[in-house]
Amino acid sequence: MGQLVFNFDFDPIESVGTSAEVTSGRLEVKLAGLTVWDTNWTWIELLEHLARYWQFLIWEESLPSDLELEPFATLEERARRRFARLPDSTADEISFDEFRRTHDLSRALQGAWLSSLWIVRHGDGFRVSTSTVDATLSFQELLDELERVATKILERLRSHSDRRVELVRELWNSRKGWSAKEIVSVATGLSVELISSIAGGDLESFWELDREHERSSELMVAARMTGHLSSPELVRRVQVAMSRIGHLEAPELERLSASYDASPSFEGTAYEDGYRSHSGCEGRSVWAPAKSAQSVCWKHGASP
């Protein structure tokens, strides 16, 4: 069993009903063994959300307004505090709300009162977080579970046909049909116009777009890091210069990346790295923010 599990218990189908009624039932979601959702609802809404925002979930890694990802549990609180200090934060607030609407699955269910369930791409994996538990999942584990969720809901709709079902089937089946400029724009945070201007000709080739593994290239990562530069021309010059360097092998960096554990801590990763090395807490991939560092360490077998 993986770290993120969706368990459906659909209601019996007693009559034809609507597409919403056909997908009604109980859903329990567990993250790192802890139940984070347990409610009855109409789950076609979750399928619609996954189908509509699939490419954003897979490719979007940049947080709006230069917000830091960690600590994940306080992301919304930190965003609201920042907006309150800004003289004109309307655009930033809209940007954050759009990001949350996409990456917080609780926003898929209009009218349901559920705790936030964030899913955000983080390098070659995903961060999945609620207010009480945070986990790092591999790309394939997260992908497999979300596709299993969609398949379960689609199975309930197999013999049902109305306009809503037709639309969600069409959306789901075409979820990977985005153009190169749309994908690169989501992955880098740059506008479609700037992306086209930088590449000049073949966008897919210039940006080294890896559709098969759905992973950002070095150029796309660099664009994400330099996108805050005030001048689009400066961003373009940086990208063109980098594209001329070519691929360089860096086995030591790859080894370090593979062994990196992105678990957050109260004081940030710098504190956590030092704490873990002296306490025997190495290798954690799950963090419960409500607990003290001492209790978490004890839970994982080190002396308190």
Secondary structure, DSSP 4 states (H G I P E B T S, - for coil): --SEEEEEEEPP--S---HHHHTEEEEEEEETTEEEEEEEEETHHHHHHHHHHHHHHHH--PPGGG----SGGGHHHHHHHHHHHSSS-HHHHHHHHHHHHHHBGGGGSTT------EEEEETTEEEEE-SS-EEEEEHHHHHHHHHHHHHHHHHHTTT--SHHHHHHHHHHHTTT---HHHHHHHHH---HHHHHHHH-S-HHHHTT-BTTTTB--HHHHHHHHHTT-S-HHHHHHHHHHHHTT-----HHHHHHHHH------TT-HHHHHHHHHHHT-TT--EE-TTS-HHHHHHHTTS--
